[in-house]
Amino acid sequence: MTSHRYRVEEYVRWEDIDAAGIINYQAYLRFFALAEAELFRHAGLTYSRLFDEIGIFLPRKRVECNFHVPVRLDDLLVVEAWIGHLGNSSLRIDFEVKKRDHDVVVADGCYVLVSVGHGDFRKCPLPPELREKLAHYTTG
């Protein structure tokens, strides 16, 4: 099966920049979270479905971001997200961020999410439905 990256576009907004006029490192977490949420939505796994119907939460265990090129207010960024790894009870979402009009990576990173039960927050296996729906976005 061929894997695909999910893409979202988002502008660097006023609240994303720092006193130097470039994107603040924390803003990339907003871009990553947007790409994650939309990838899951596109796969038919809205957060409300994960929580209320499937019965799991996916809290972050690790967040990583590498900064390569500064970006400025109103730059349009393309954020690509894909599943880099599906483990027994965790998954890694990889991200790559570019300016829309350039092929230069401005930042990249990943989230490691752990599957926990809705009521007890104990680690549990990733549900088969989640694995099946994310297979299209999985590499390796």
Secondary structure as UniProt FT lines:
FT   STRAND          6..11
FT   HELIX           14..16
FT   TURN            19..20
FT   STRAND          22..23
FT   TURN            25..26
FT   HELIX           27..42
FT   TURN            43..44
FT   HELIX           47..48
FT   HELIX           49..54
FT   STRAND          56..57
FT   STRAND          60..67
FT   TURN            73..74
FT   STRAND          76..86
FT   STRAND          90..99
FT   TURN            100..101
FT   STRAND          105..114
FT   STRAND          116..117
FT   TURN            118..120
FT   HELIX           128..134
FT   HELIX           135..137
//
